[in-house]
Amino acid sequence: MTIKRKIKRTFYTILFFAGLVAFFVMYQWFADPRRQAYGIKMPEGFAVHGIDVSRWQGEINWAELEKIRSGKDSIAISFAFIKATEGVSLIDPKFETNWKAAAKTQIIRGAYHFFVPSRKAKEQADNFIKTVKLSKGDLPPALDVETLGRKGAEELRNNVKIWLRTVEKHYGIKPIIYTYIDFYEKYLKDEDLEKYPLWIAHYYEKSLEVDEKWLFWQHSDEGIIPTLREKVDFNVFSGSMKQLKGLCK
């Protein structure tokens, strides 16, 4: 067999397998009965949808965001968690702008803190408290815990509890824990922490199978909204709109 024929055969072999892969992907997309909206598959059985944002989404036109509907069911964005702080001193540079603009819409807003295991938990809680002023109708504060750092699981849990208790005492409302399924099972599963509401990240799945009761499920990080320059995380709330409002301050 000549080199030319070998190259030609290799090319057609690659083309054949590429076609198979493309067919499989397209079949999975169109055969999947889940609703399509914002460029992603939406979990079935949920009526309340929302996003979470930070500086990486750039300038957000909240008035336009409030009007957007997507998919055949006209899915609206009903709530938004906004990054406020990280560690003991960092404040998201877009937080104040986003926080004030969201308040002028019907989108229910919430603020979250990214926990840094190597820094003192009390000082991290103070950073959040100094930055975030909650009003009536706001969601409870959320603590994003997704790294262990160099500390052991027990020390991490103890420090997380300090943050949660400090923030709960200040605002008079029980904060939400955000984390991934595996991280929660390995490092955060604890009798005291089970008392706090859960916001679970678990991507690209049709359902969220966990033993613990959860309030929010972050099901995708690939959402596309025309008014945003970057892809955005999408979430669902486990209950109705009335129940979501009842959760607020």
C-alpha positions, 0 to 999 in steps of 0.5 A: 500500500502506498503512503498516499493510500495509507494517508487517505485511509487514515483520514477516512477512519478519523472522519468516520469516528468523528461522525460517530461522536457527533451523532452520539452528542446530537442524539443525547441532546435531542433525545433528552426530554429535559427543557432547553433554556439559556443554552443548557438542559434544565432539570425537570420538576422545578419552577424556580430558577436562578443564577450566581454571579461575581466580577467575572460576569462583568457589567450586568444590566439587571433591569434587562436581566429581570425581563429575560425569558428563555425556552418554550416555558419562558423560564425567568431568572427569579433569584441571584446569589452575588459574590460579596467577599473572600477571605479576611479582606477581599471584596468583590469589585462588582459586589456593591454595584450588583447588590444595589442594582439587583435591589431595584428589580424583582429578582430576589438577591442573596450574597455569598462569601468564599471561604479560605481555610488558611485564614481566621474564620472570625475575621472572614465573617467580619469581612462579610458582615462589614460588606453586606447589609441585608434588607427585608426580602433578601436571601440568607447569607451563603458560605462557599466552602470547596477547598480543604487547604492544608488543614484537616477536615475536623479543623475545617469544620470547626472554622466553618462553624465559627463563620456560620455562628458569627454571621447567624448571630449578626443577621438573625438568620441561619446561613446556607452552606454551598459546596460540592457533593463529594466535598460535603460527604468527605469533609463537611458531614457533621451533626452540627453542620446538618442544621444549616440549609444546603446549596449543592453543586452537581453539574450536568445531571438529570437529578440530584441524588443525595441523602441530605435535604437541600434547598438549592442545586447548582446544576450547570456552569455553562448557562448563556445569557445574552446580556452577560459576557461570560457563561454563568452558573444556573441553579434551581430552588427545591420549592415554590416561589412562595417558599423561596420568599418565606426563606428570605429575611 
